[in-house]
Amino acid sequence: MALKLATRLPGPAPSSPGTTSALVVDETATRANGQWKRALFEKRWLFGVYIALGISLILVLERHGFNIASFSRPISGSTSPAPSRHWDNYFHGNYTIANSLIEAVAMARILVHSFVALVVPAITRALPFMRQASLDYSTSEAGNPFVDGWYADPDTEFYEGKYWVFPTSSYAYDKQTYLDAFSSYDLIHWEKHENILTIADVKWARRAVWAPAPIFRDGKYYLYFGANDIQEGEPEAGVIGGIGVAVAYRPEGPYVDPIGKPLIGEYHYGAQPIDQDVFIDDDGQAYIFYGGHSHCNIARLNNDMISIGQFDDGTSFKEITPEGYVEGSQMIKRNGKYYLMWSEGGWLVSWSCLTPSLRIDFGPYACSRDTC
């Protein structure tokens, strides 16, 4: 699922014409390379083969009968051996042994009729669900925007059999004092979880609660966020703010602040401590990617997920800013390569969320622009 992202800066009111007032789903990325259509065709083709084979088997059995015998019940007034009865007496209560091909065919027909009466309706009822399983539907059936509200910066996850969206409230900074979440089993019907984290839960946070980045580890959910929109020079003047972390045992909370202060509360290499993304590599090492003001940094997280670690050279932060970077870093790994996505442009009209990729060599931390 590709999400159209809106800027976090306070924009026109939700009722203003020509503005984005809620999260929307963009399906174009799933169709662009034809894989969506190919997957749908293959699933439908395979389902058709199963149905054809099943019907063919039924017709063969009806044509040639069954080489089986049915047990009989005693017929009133008869002596041993029990007299034979044809299957046209079946409905009169006369049960006998199917000794002839004619009776076997008649029995097969009864079984076929039973199959048609019982199994076919069940298949018919299951077809809508089979179609959904084969991607023969789109979230546009639910309409866009798919949730109401005034949100930006959505982060999507899959927890406990449900899809989760964690967005930023996109009102004025002083009103950005909470985070909501949304969950869905089918990407169509959504449940809203209000106030999963508020400034009442994080005593040092006052405003500008931004860009939630959740991750699950060792039975706990960690929610990383930015708060207070601190500017360069303010931490030295005693202003508190930056990237925080909260912990819960459920995706929807309740979340608590385990350290009582920002996880990253200062500028390093010119990067404003906002727009974080946490990534756990295959070896279990966790990293945090973050940065605003056109600088991007990487840091290691310790195993507790609530403290910053060190690299082999003893440093805690390294700059990995790619060309054109503004903010909004996101890290994924695919086929042994690391890809960093970010936003480019300005913060107002020219703001856009792009998906160039960054291949990162975690040795010398050399970055090269690449496409995927």
C-alpha positions as CSV (number, residue, x, y, z in Angstrom):
1,M,0.0,0.0,0.0
2,A,1.4,3.3,-1.0
3,L,0.3,6.3,1.0
4,K,0.1,9.9,-0.3
5,L,1.8,12.0,2.3
6,A,0.9,15.5,3.2
7,T,3.3,18.1,4.8
8,R,3.2,18.3,8.5
9,L,3.4,22.1,8.5
10,P,0.1,23.7,9.4
11,G,-1.9,24.3,6.2
12,P,-5.3,25.6,5.4
13,A,-8.2,24.4,7.5
14,P,-9.6,21.0,6.5
15,S,-12.7,22.6,5.0
16,S,-10.7,24.8,2.6
17,P,-11.1,23.9,-1.0
18,G,-8.2,22.2,-2.8
19,T,-6.6,20.8,0.3
20,T,-5.9,17.3,1.6
21,S,-8.0,16.7,4.7
22,A,-7.3,13.1,5.5
23,L,-5.2,10.1,4.7
24,V,-5.7,8.6,1.3
25,V,-4.6,5.3,-0.4
26,D,-2.8,5.4,-3.7
27,E,-3.0,2.2,-5.6
28,T,-1.0,3.1,-8.7
29,A,2.2,1.8,-7.4
30,T,0.8,-1.7,-7.1
31,R,-0.3,-1.8,-10.7
32,A,2.6,0.1,-12.4
33,N,4.8,-2.9,-13.2
34,G,2.1,-5.4,-14.1
35,Q,2.8,-7.7,-11.1
36,W,-0.6,-7.0,-9.6
37,K,-2.4,-8.1,-12.8
38,R,-0.1,-11.1,-13.3
39,A,-0.7,-12.3,-9.7
40,L,-4.5,-11.9,-10.2
41,F,-4.4,-13.8,-13.5
42,E,-2.4,-16.7,-12.0
43,K,-4.6,-17.1,-9.0
44,R,-7.8,-17.0,-11.1
45,W,-6.3,-19.5,-13.6
46,L,-5.3,-21.9,-10.8
47,F,-8.7,-21.7,-9.2
48,G,-10.3,-22.4,-12.6
49,V,-8.2,-25.5,-13.0
50,Y,-9.3,-26.8,-9.6
51,I,-12.9,-26.3,-10.5
52,A,-12.5,-28.0,-13.9
53,L,-10.8,-31.0,-12.4
54,G,-13.4,-31.4,-9.7
55,I,-16.3,-31.3,-12.2
56,S,-14.5,-33.7,-14.5
57,L,-14.1,-36.2,-11.7
58,I,-17.8,-35.9,-10.8
59,L,-18.8,-36.6,-14.4
60,V,-16.5,-39.6,-14.7
61,L,-17.9,-41.1,-11.5
62,E,-21.5,-40.5,-12.6
63,R,-20.7,-42.1,-16.0
64,H,-19.0,-45.3,-14.8
65,G,-20.4,-45.7,-11.3
66,F,-18.8,-46.8,-8.1
67,N,-17.3,-50.2,-7.4
68,I,-18.7,-50.2,-3.9
69,A,-21.6,-51.8,-2.0
70,S,-24.1,-50.2,0.3
71,F,-25.2,-52.0,3.4
72,S,-28.9,-53.0,3.5
73,R,-31.3,-53.0,6.3
74,P,-33.7,-56.0,6.7
75,I,-36.8,-55.7,4.5
76,S,-39.9,-56.4,6.4
77,G,-41.3,-59.9,5.8
78,S,-38.3,-61.2,3.9
79,T,-36.1,-64.3,4.6
80,S,-32.4,-64.8,4.2
81,P,-31.0,-64.1,1.8
82,A,-32.7,-60.7,1.5
83,P,-34.3,-60.1,-1.9
84,S,-32.6,-57.6,-4.2
85,R,-34.3,-54.2,-4.7
86,H,-33.4,-51.7,-7.4
87,W,-32.5,-48.1,-6.6
88,D,-35.8,-46.8,-7.8
89,N,-37.2,-48.2,-4.5
90,Y,-34.6,-46.2,-2.6
91,F,-37.0,-43.4,-1.8
92,H,-39.6,-46.0,-0.6
93,G,-37.3,-47.1,2.2
94,N,-36.0,-50.3,0.5
95,Y,-32.2,-50.4,1.0
96,T,-30.3,-53.2,-0.6
97,I,-26.8,-54.2,-1.9
98,A,-25.7,-52.5,-5.2
99,N,-24.7,-55.6,-7.1
100,S,-25.2,-54.3,-10.7
101,L,-23.7,-51.5,-12.7
102,I,-27.1,-50.0,-13.1
103,E,-27.6,-49.7,-9.4
104,A,-24.1,-48.3,-9.0
105,V,-24.8,-45.6,-11.6
106,A,-28.1,-44.8,-9.8
107,M,-26.2,-44.5,-6.5
108,A,-23.6,-42.2,-8.2
109,R,-26.3,-40.0,-9.5
110,I,-27.7,-39.6,-6.0
111,L,-24.3,-38.7,-4.7
112,V,-23.8,-36.2,-7.5
113,H,-27.2,-34.6,-6.7
114,S,-26.2,-34.4,-3.0
115,F,-22.9,-32.8,-4.0
116,V,-24.7,-30.2,-6.1
117,A,-27.1,-29.5,-3.3
118,L,-24.5,-29.1,-0.6
119,V,-21.1,-28.3,-2.0
120,V,-21.9,-25.9,-4.9
121,P,-23.8,-23.4,-2.6
122,A,-20.8,-23.5,-0.3
123,I,-18.4,-22.7,-3.1
124,T,-20.7,-19.9,-4.3
125,R,-20.7,-18.4,-0.9
126,A,-16.9,-18.6,-0.7
127,L,-16.3,-17.0,-4.1
128,P,-16.3,-13.4,-2.8
129,F,-13.7,-14.3,-0.2
130,M,-11.6,-16.1,-2.8
131,R,-11.7,-13.1,-5.0
132,Q,-10.5,-10.9,-2.2
133,A,-7.7,-13.3,-1.5
134,S,-6.6,-13.1,-5.1
135,L,-6.3,-9.3,-4.9
136,D,-9.4,-8.9,-7.1
137,Y,-10.4,-5.7,-5.3
138,S,-9.0,-2.4,-4.3
139,T,-9.2,-0.1,-1.3
140,S,-10.9,2.4,-3.5
141,E,-14.1,0.5,-3.0
142,A,-14.1,2.0,0.5
143,G,-13.4,5.5,-1.0
144,N,-10.7,8.0,-0.4
145,P,-9.8,9.4,2.0
146,F,-10.0,6.1,3.9
147,V,-10.1,7.8,7.3
148,D,-11.5,11.1,8.4
149,G,-9.3,13.7,10.0
150,W,-6.5,16.1,9.3
151,Y,-3.3,14.0,9.3
152,A,0.1,13.6,7.7
153,D,3.3,11.5,8.0
154,P,1.6,8.1,8.2
155,D,3.7,5.1,9.2
156,T,2.2,1.7,8.3
157,E,2.8,-1.6,10.1
158,F,1.2,-5.1,10.4
159,Y,0.6,-6.2,13.9
160,E,-1.5,-9.0,15.4
161,G,-3.2,-9.8,12.1
162,K,-4.2,-6.2,11.4
163,Y,-2.8,-3.3,9.4
164,W,-2.0,-0.2,11.4
165,V,-1.5,3.4,10.4
166,F,0.2,5.8,12.8
167,P,-0.1,9.4,11.5
168,T,0.7,12.9,12.7
169,S,-2.1,15.3,13.6
170,S,-1.6,18.1,11.0
171,Y,-3.0,21.1,12.9
172,A,-1.1,24.1,14.2
173,Y,2.0,23.2,16.2
174,D,0.5,24.1,19.5
175,K,-2.4,21.8,18.9
176,Q,-0.2,18.9,17.9
177,T,-0.3,17.4,21.4
178,Y,-1.4,13.8,20.7
179,L,-1.1,10.9,18.4
180,D,-3.9,8.7,17.0
181,A,-3.7,5.3,15.3
182,F,-6.0,3.4,12.9
183,S,-6.3,-0.4,12.4
184,S,-8.0,-2.6,9.8
185,Y,-8.2,-6.3,9.0
186,D,-8.9,-5.6,5.3
187,L,-7.6,-2.1,4.5
188,I,-11.3,-1.1,3.9
189,H,-12.9,-1.0,7.3
190,W,-10.9,1.1,9.8
191,E,-11.1,1.5,13.6
192,K,-9.8,4.7,15.2
193,H,-7.7,4.5,18.3
194,E,-7.6,8.0,19.8
195,N,-4.9,9.6,21.9
196,I,-2.6,6.5,22.0
197,L,0.0,9.0,23.2
198,T,-0.4,12.6,24.5
199,I,1.8,15.2,26.1
200,A,0.2,14.1,29.4
201,D,2.1,10.8,28.9
202,V,5.4,12.6,28.1
203,K,6.1,15.3,30.6
204,W,8.8,17.1,28.6
205,A,6.7,17.3,25.4
206,R,4.6,20.5,25.0
207,R,3.8,20.7,21.3
208,A,4.6,19.6,17.7
209,V,4.3,15.9,18.4
210,W,5.3,14.5,15.0
211,A,6.0,11.5,12.8
212,P,5.3,8.4,15.0
213,A,7.6,5.5,14.1
214,P,6.5,2.2,15.8
215,I,8.5,-1.0,16.0
216,F,8.0,-4.3,17.8
217,R,10.6,-6.2,19.7
218,D,10.7,-8.8,22.5
219,G,7.0,-8.5,23.3
220,K,6.9,-4.7,23.5
221,Y,5.9,-2.0,21.1
222,Y,8.2,1.0,20.9
223,L,6.8,4.3,19.5
224,Y,9.4,6.9,18.5
225,F,8.3,10.5,17.9
226,G,9.5,14.0,17.6
227,A,8.3,16.8,20.0
228,N,8.7,20.6,20.5
229,D,10.3,21.4,17.2
230,I,13.6,22.5,18.7
231,Q,15.8,24.7,16.6
232,E,19.6,24.8,16.4
233,G,21.1,26.5,19.4
234,E,18.0,26.0,21.6
235,P,19.3,22.9,23.4
236,E,22.3,24.8,24.5
237,A,20.0,27.5,25.9
238,G,18.1,24.9,28.0
239,V,15.2,24.2,25.6
240,I,14.1,20.6,25.8
241,G,12.8,18.7,22.8
242,G,13.8,16.2,20.1
243,I,13.1,12.6,19.5
244,G,11.4,10.6,22.3
245,V,10.4,7.0,22.8
246,A,7.4,5.4,24.5
247,V,6.7,1.8,25.3
248,A,3.5,-0.3,25.4
249,Y,2.4,-3.9,25.4
250,R,-0.3,-3.3,22.7
251,P,-0.1,-1.3,19.5
252,E,-2.8,1.0,20.7
253,G,-1.1,1.6,24.0
254,P,-1.2,2.7,26.7
255,Y,2.3,4.0,26.1
256,V,4.6,5.3,28.9
257,D,7.8,7.3,28.7
258,P,10.5,5.0,30.1
259,I,13.4,7.6,30.2
260,G,11.6,10.9,31.1
261,K,13.7,12.9,28.5
262,P,14.4,13.0,24.8
263,L,16.3,10.0,23.4
264,I,18.0,12.5,21.0
265,G,17.7,16.0,22.3
266,E,20.5,17.9,20.4
267,Y,21.7,18.7,16.9
268,H,24.4,16.5,15.5
269,Y,26.0,17.3,12.1
270,G,23.2,19.9,11.6
271,A,20.4,17.4,11.7
272,Q,17.3,18.5,13.6
273,P,16.1,15.6,15.8
274,I,12.8,14.8,14.0
275,D,11.5,12.4,11.4
276,Q,13.0,9.2,12.8
277,D,12.7,5.7,11.5
278,V,13.9,2.6,13.5
279,F,15.2,-0.4,11.6
280,I,16.3,-3.8,13.1
281,D,18.9,-5.6,10.9
282,D,19.1,-9.3,10.4
283,D,21.7,-9.7,13.1
284,G,19.4,-8.0,15.7
285,Q,21.2,-4.7,15.7
286,A,18.7,-1.8,15.8
287,Y,19.4,1.5,14.1
288,I,17.7,4.9,14.1
289,F,17.6,7.1,11.0
290,Y,16.5,10.7,11.5
291,G,17.0,14.3,10.6
292,G,15.5,17.5,9.4
293,H,17.0,20.8,8.1
294,S,18.4,18.8,5.1
295,H,20.7,16.6,7.2
296,C,20.3,12.9,7.8
297,N,22.0,10.9,10.6
298,I,22.2,7.3,11.7
299,A,22.8,5.9,15.2
300,R,22.8,2.6,16.8
301,L,20.3,1.7,19.5
302,N,21.2,-0.5,22.4
303,N,19.3,-3.8,23.0
304,D,17.0,-2.0,25.4
305,M,15.7,0.1,22.4
306,I,15.6,3.2,24.7
307,S,19.2,4.3,24.7
308,I,21.8,5.3,22.0
309,G,24.8,2.9,21.5
310,Q,28.1,3.4,19.8
311,F,29.7,2.4,16.6
312,D,33.0,0.5,16.5
313,D,35.0,3.7,16.3
314,G,33.4,5.0,19.6
315,T,31.1,7.6,18.0
316,S,27.4,7.7,18.5
317,F,26.2,9.5,15.4
318,K,27.2,9.5,11.7
319,E,25.9,11.7,8.9
320,I,24.7,9.9,5.8
321,T,22.9,12.8,4.0
322,P,22.1,12.0,0.4
323,E,21.9,14.6,-2.3
324,G,18.6,16.5,-2.3
325,Y,17.6,15.2,1.2
326,V,15.2,17.4,3.2
327,E,13.6,15.1,5.9
328,G,11.4,12.0,6.3
329,S,13.9,9.2,6.3
330,Q,12.7,5.6,5.9
331,M,14.9,2.5,5.8
332,I,14.1,-0.9,4.3
333,K,16.2,-3.9,3.4
334,R,15.7,-6.1,0.3
335,N,17.8,-8.8,-1.2
336,G,20.8,-7.9,0.9
337,K,20.7,-4.2,0.1
338,Y,19.7,-1.3,2.3
339,Y,17.4,1.4,0.8
340,L,16.8,4.7,2.4
341,M,13.8,6.8,1.2
342,W,13.3,10.4,2.0
343,S,11.5,13.6,1.0
344,E,12.8,16.4,-1.2
345,G,11.8,19.9,-2.0
346,G,10.6,22.7,0.3
347,W,8.2,22.6,3.2
348,L,5.2,24.4,1.6
349,V,4.1,24.3,-2.0
350,S,7.2,22.5,-3.4
351,W,7.1,19.9,-0.6
352,S,6.9,16.3,-2.0
353,C,7.5,12.8,-0.8
354,L,9.8,11.1,-3.3
355,T,11.2,7.6,-3.3
356,P,14.8,7.7,-4.5
357,S,16.8,5.1,-2.8
358,L,20.1,5.1,-1.0
359,R,22.3,2.1,-0.9
360,I,24.3,2.1,2.3
361,D,27.5,0.3,3.0
362,F,27.5,-0.1,6.8
363,G,31.3,-0.3,6.8
364,P,32.6,3.1,5.8
365,Y,29.0,4.5,5.7
366,A,29.5,5.6,2.1
367,C,26.3,6.6,0.4
368,S,25.5,6.4,-3.3
369,R,22.3,7.4,-5.1
370,D,20.7,4.5,-6.8
371,T,17.4,3.4,-8.3
372,C,15.3,0.4,-7.6
